[in-house]
């Protein structure tokens, strides 16, 4: 007998429609469009960068190392237990009496508390050494966040420039296509020869090629931006149509390096760490003196004459390595060389910071002047192209002149976009030269 269908036939199309709508909603939600601003790109870069996560982990590692170093300064306690089995007992006879000197099973436990005396100097210096290493890691985290923020800002500006260049290239295609269509009309009525018509056709092909390259550049820069801000796999980014306005101009002192910059602070800490390395090398030449207290307990049978279950005693342990083939001397020399290297590195960082300040200041000034010239250049090129269009239709200029005029207009628009992004870029780099850890507009 044929089994009946558990679902009525009329419900099948409805169920399929509901399933299709749910699937479509899932596919749409898997690709989320997100409108991104420059400020948001900076914040996301500083919070999501893998370099920042790595620096945070490095800092946590160094914090635990510092805690471990300082914990070595205090006393240490150790517990031991030994159980030994022998073939038989050792028995001594005194007349008729037998005394067990050693049982066949011995069970001994002990508690020892040790406190270093002369070693405290080296342990304390090692604690300071790790504290400086922690400060160095903190500066590394600040540097990672700063670099991630500025890298995200530069990626955003590059993507914005590519986006606007693509818009300009598409407008250039539209202009070239319109000019080619007008040329076809003029050629049909006998006002334009075949050679000029081919020039317009070539200009259209070249505009299409530039647009294809602009699209590729935009895709590449958008991929770099997504990596800089760690965008999700289904997250589509759209950039704002306008860039933010700049605040007041940065004031840079090119005569001296900025001591607030992370690079300078790290170089200074490296010099201090080298000093502690030398102290640690000297500490190894001092004899090791430790005081200890020990408590022993016999968990087995008491043997011998007058044996006790428990015994307590204190003492002093001294150890001095009087000969190690000169390795301690070599460590001191190594520490001295490390200090010299750290001083040279600090001097190099100071020079690099001065050069960075000069570059940021001068390039910002040049970008500001280029911005003013680009704005006037766009206005002039657009007006010239409008005039040349009318003159071409009236037969006053050639096809080559009109094509060159449109190319000049597109170039001027592209230069304006470049000037806008470069002005903000060097404004941010000037902030970085001033020691600003977070880009601000």
C-alpha positions in Angstrom: 0.0 0.0 0.0 1.4 3.4 -0.9 2.2 5.6 2.0 0.4 8.9 2.2 2.4 12.1 1.9 2.7 13.7 5.4 2.6 17.2 3.9 -0.4 18.4 1.8 0.6 19.3 -1.8 -0.7 22.8 -1.5 1.8 23.6 1.3 4.9 22.6 -0.8 5.3 25.7 -2.9 4.7 27.9 0.2 7.4 26.0 2.2 9.8 26.2 -0.7 9.2 29.9 -1.0 9.9 30.4 2.7 13.0 28.4 2.4 14.2 30.4 -0.6 13.6 33.7 1.2 15.5 32.5 4.3 18.4 31.4 2.1 18.5 34.7 0.2 18.4 36.6 3.5 21.4 34.5 4.8 23.4 35.2 1.6 22.7 38.9 1.8 23.6 39.1 5.5 26.9 37.2 4.8 28.1 40.2 2.8 27.8 43.3 4.9 28.4 46.7 3.5 30.1 49.1 5.9 30.7 52.8 5.3 34.1 53.7 6.7 35.5 57.0 7.7 39.2 57.9 8.2 38.8 58.2 12.0 37.1 54.8 12.1 39.9 53.2 10.1 42.4 54.6 12.5 40.6 53.2 15.6 40.0 49.8 14.0 43.6 49.5 12.9 44.9 50.3 16.5 42.6 47.8 18.1 42.6 44.9 15.7 46.2 44.9 14.3 48.0 41.5 14.7 51.2 43.5 15.6 49.3 45.1 18.5 48.1 41.7 19.7 51.7 40.4 19.5 53.0 43.4 21.4 50.4 42.9 24.1 51.4 39.3 24.4 55.1 40.3 24.6 54.3 42.7 27.4 52.4 40.1 29.4 55.3 37.7 29.0 57.7 40.3 30.3 55.4 41.2 33.2 55.5 37.6 34.3 59.2 37.5 34.0 59.5 40.5 36.2 57.3 39.0 38.8 59.4 35.8 38.7 62.7 37.8 39.0 61.5 39.7 42.1 60.1 36.6 43.7 63.6 35.1 43.7 64.7 37.8 46.2 62.7 36.3 49.1 63.4 33.0 51.0 62.8 29.7 49.3 61.5 26.5 50.9 61.9 23.0 49.7 60.6 19.6 50.8 62.3 16.3 50.2 61.4 12.7 51.0 63.6 9.7 50.6 62.7 6.0 51.1 65.5 3.5 50.7 65.3 -0.3 50.9 68.3 -2.5 51.8 68.7 -6.3 51.6 68.8 -6.6 55.4 69.3 -4.7 58.7 72.6 -3.6 60.1 72.7 -4.9 63.7 75.4 -4.3 66.3 75.7 -6.6 69.4 76.6 -5.2 72.8 76.8 -8.3 74.9 73.4 -9.9 74.9 71.8 -6.7 73.5 71.3 -6.1 69.8 71.0 -2.6 68.5 69.7 -1.8 65.0 72.1 0.6 63.4 70.3 0.7 60.1 66.9 -0.7 59.3 66.2 -2.5 56.1 63.8 0.4 55.2 64.6 4.0 55.9 62.1 6.8 55.4 63.4 10.4 55.8 61.8 13.7 55.1 63.2 17.2 55.4 62.1 20.9 55.1 64.7 23.4 54.1 64.3 27.2 54.1 67.1 29.1 52.3 67.7 32.8 52.2 70.5 34.3 49.9 72.7 36.9 51.5 75.4 38.1 49.1 73.2 36.9 46.2 70.6 39.5 47.1 72.6 42.1 45.2 72.5 40.2 42.0 68.9 39.2 42.5 67.8 42.8 43.1 69.7 44.0 40.1 68.1 41.3 38.0 64.7 42.4 39.2 65.5 46.0 38.1 66.8 44.6 34.8 63.5 42.9 34.2 61.5 46.0 35.3 63.4 48.0 32.6 62.6 45.2 30.1 58.9 45.5 31.0 59.1 49.3 30.4 60.7 48.6 27.1 57.9 46.2 26.2 55.3 48.8 27.2 57.0 51.3 24.8 56.9 48.5 22.2 53.1 48.2 22.7 52.7 52.0 22.3 54.8 51.9 19.2 52.7 49.0 17.7 49.5 50.9 18.4 50.9 54.1 16.9 52.2 52.4 13.8 49.0 50.5 13.3 47.0 53.7 13.5 49.1 55.6 11.0 49.3 52.6 8.7 45.5 52.3 8.7 45.3 56.1 7.9 47.7 55.8 5.0 45.9 52.8 3.7 42.7 54.7 3.8 44.1 57.6 2.0 45.6 55.4 -0.7 42.2 53.7 -1.2 40.4 57.0 -1.3 42.8 58.3 -3.9 42.3 55.2 -6.0 38.5 55.5 -5.6 38.5 59.1 -6.8 40.9 58.3 -9.6 38.5 55.6 -10.8 35.7 58.1 -10.8 37.8 60.5 -12.8 38.7 57.8 -15.3 35.1 56.8 -15.7 34.2 60.4 -16.3 37.0 60.5 -18.9 35.5 57.5 -20.7 32.1 59.3 -20.8 33.6 62.4 -22.2 35.6 60.5 -24.8 32.5 58.5 -25.8 30.5 61.7 -26.2 33.2 63.3 -28.2 33.5 60.2 -30.4 29.7 60.2 -31.0 29.8 63.9 -31.9 32.7 63.2 -34.3 30.7 60.5 -36.0 27.9 63.0 -36.7 30.3 65.5 -38.0 32.0 62.9 -40.2 28.7 61.9 -41.7 27.8 65.4 -42.7 31.3 65.9 -44.1 32.7 68.3 -41.5 35.2 65.9 -40.2 37.6 63.6 -42.0 38.2 59.9 -41.3 41.6 60.5 -39.7 40.2 62.8 -37.0 37.4 60.3 -36.3 40.1 57.6 -35.7 41.8 59.9 -33.3 38.6 60.1 -31.2 38.2 56.4 -31.4 41.8 56.0 -30.1 41.2 58.4 -27.3 38.2 56.4 -26.2 40.3 53.2 -26.2 43.0 54.8 -24.2 40.5 56.2 -21.7 39.0 52.7 -21.3 42.5 51.3 -20.7 43.2 53.9 -18.0 39.9 53.1 -16.3 40.8 49.4 -16.2 44.1 50.2 -14.5 42.3 52.5 -12.1 39.8 49.7 -11.2 42.7 47.3 -10.5 44.5 49.9 -8.4 41.3 50.5 -6.4 40.9 46.8 -5.8 44.5 46.5 -4.6 44.3 49.4 -2.2 41.0 48.3 -0.8 42.5 44.9 -0.1 45.4 46.6 1.7 42.9 48.7 3.7 40.9 45.6 4.7 44.1 44.0 5.9 45.1 47.1 7.8 41.8 47.3 9.7 41.3 43.5 9.9 37.9 43.6 8.1 35.8 40.5 8.2 35.6 38.1 5.3 32.1 39.2 4.2 32.5 42.9 5.0 32.4 45.2 2.0 33.9 48.7 2.6 32.7 51.9 1.1 34.6 55.1 1.7 33.3 58.5 2.4 33.0 60.9 -0.6 34.9 63.7 1.1 38.0 63.8 3.3 37.9 65.4 6.7 39.1 69.0 7.1 42.4 69.5 8.9 42.9 71.2 12.2 45.6 73.8 12.9 49.0 73.3 11.3 51.5 71.3 13.2 54.5 73.2 14.7 57.7 71.2 14.4 61.0 72.1 16.1 63.6 70.8 13.7 66.6 71.7 15.9 66.1 69.0 18.5 64.6 65.5 18.5 61.3 65.0 20.3 61.9 63.1 23.5 58.3 62.0 23.7 58.7 59.7 20.6 58.6 56.0 21.3 61.9 55.4 19.4 63.8 57.9 21.6 62.4 56.4 24.8 63.2 52.8 23.7 66.8 53.9 22.9 67.1 55.4 26.3 65.8 52.3 28.0 68.2 50.2 25.9 71.1 52.2 27.4 69.8 51.7 30.9 69.4 47.9 30.3 73.0 47.7 29.2 74.1 49.3 32.5 72.2 46.6 34.4 73.8 43.9 32.3 77.2 45.1 33.5 76.1 45.0 37.1 74.8 41.5 36.7 78.1 40.5 35.2 80.0 41.9 38.2 77.6 40.2 40.6 78.8 36.8 39.4 82.3 37.5 40.7 81.0 37.7 44.3 81.0 34.5 46.5 77.6 33.1 47.1 76.6 33.1 50.8 73.2 31.6 51.9 71.8 31.0 55.4 69.4 28.0 55.8 67.3 26.3 58.4 66.5 22.6 58.1 64.1 20.3 59.8 64.4 16.5 59.3 61.9 13.8 60.3 62.3 10.1 60.4 59.1 8.5 59.2 60.5 5.0 59.7 61.9 3.2 62.8 64.3 5.0 65.0 67.7 3.2 64.9 71.1 3.6 66.5 72.0 4.9 69.9 69.7 7.7 71.0 68.2 8.3 67.6 65.4 10.9 67.3 62.3 11.3 65.3 63.0 15.0 64.5 66.0 17.1 64.3 66.4 20.9 63.6 69.5 22.9 62.7 70.6 26.1 61.0 73.7 26.8 59.0 75.6 28.9 56.5 76.5 27.7 52.9 79.3 29.5 51.1 80.3 28.8 47.5 82.9 30.8 45.5 83.8 29.9 41.9 87.5 30.9 42.0 88.3 29.9 38.5 86.0 29.7 35.4 88.5 30.3 32.6 87.8 34.0 32.6 84.2 33.8 31.5 83.1 36.4 34.1 85.6 38.9 32.7 84.4 38.3 29.3 80.8 38.9 30.4 81.8 42.3 31.9 83.6 43.2 28.6 80.5 42.2 26.7 78.3 44.4 28.9 80.6 47.4 28.4 80.4 46.9 24.6 76.6 46.6 24.8 76.5 50.0 26.6 78.7 51.5 23.9 76.4 50.1 21.2 73.3 51.4 23.0 74.8 54.9 23.2 75.6 54.8 19.5 72.0 53.6 18.7 70.6 56.5 20.8 72.7 59.0 18.8 71.5 57.4 15.6 67.8 57.6 16.7 68.2 61.3 17.6 69.6 62.0 14.1 66.8 60.0 12.5 64.2 61.9 14.5 65.7 65.3 13.4 65.6 64.2 9.7 62.0 62.9 10.1 61.0 66.3 11.5 62.6 68.1 8.6 61.0 65.8 6.0 57.5 66.1 7.6 57.7 69.9 7.9 59.0 70.6 4.4 56.7 68.0 2.7 53.7 69.4 4.5 54.5 72.9 3.3 54.9 71.6 -0.2 51.6 69.7 -0.1 49.8 72.8 1.1 51.1 74.8 -1.8 50.3 72.0 -4.2 46.8 71.9 -2.9 46.2 75.6 -3.7 47.7 75.3 -7.2 45.7 72.1 -7.9 42.4 73.7 -7.0 43.0 76.6 -9.4 44.3 74.2 -12.0 41.1 72.2 -12.0 39.0 75.3 -12.4 41.1 76.5 -15.3 41.2 73.1 -17.1 37.5 72.6 -16.8 36.8 76.1 -18.2 39.3 75.5 -21.0 37.7 72.2 -21.9 34.2 73.8 -22.0 35.5 76.5 -24.4 37.3 74.0 -26.6 34.2 71.9 -27.0 32.4 74.9 -28.5 35.3 75.8 -30.7 35.7 72.3 -32.0 32.0 72.1 -33.0 32.5 75.4 -34.8 35.5 74.1 -36.6 38.0 76.5 -34.9 40.3 73.8 -33.4 41.3 70.3 -34.5 40.4 66.9 -32.9 43.9 66.7 -31.4 43.4 70.0 -29.6 40.1 68.8 -28.1 41.5 65.4 -27.0 44.5 67.2 -25.4 42.1 69.6 -23.6 40.1 66.7 -22.2 43.3 64.9 -21.1 44.5 68.1 -19.4 41.2 68.3 -17.5 41.4 64.7 -16.3 45.0 65.2 -15.3 44.2 68.3 -13.3 41.4 66.5 -11.5 43.7 63.6 -10.7 46.4 66.0 -9.4 43.8 67.7 -7.2 42.9 64.3 -5.6 46.6 63.5 -5.1 47.1 66.9 -3.5 44.2 66.4 -1.1 45.4 63.0 0.0 49.1 64.1 0.2 48.2 67.1 2.4 46.4 64.9 4.9 49.1 62.3 4.7 51.9 64.7 5.5 49.8 66.4 8.2 49.6 62.9 9.9 53.3 62.3 9.4 54.0 65.7 11.0 51.9 64.6 14.0 54.0 61.4 14.2 57.2 63.5 14.1 55.8 65.5 17.0 55.4 62.4 19.1 51.6 62.1 18.7 50.7 58.5 19.3 47.2 58.6 17.8 46.5 60.3 14.4 44.1 63.2 14.8 42.5 65.5 12.3 
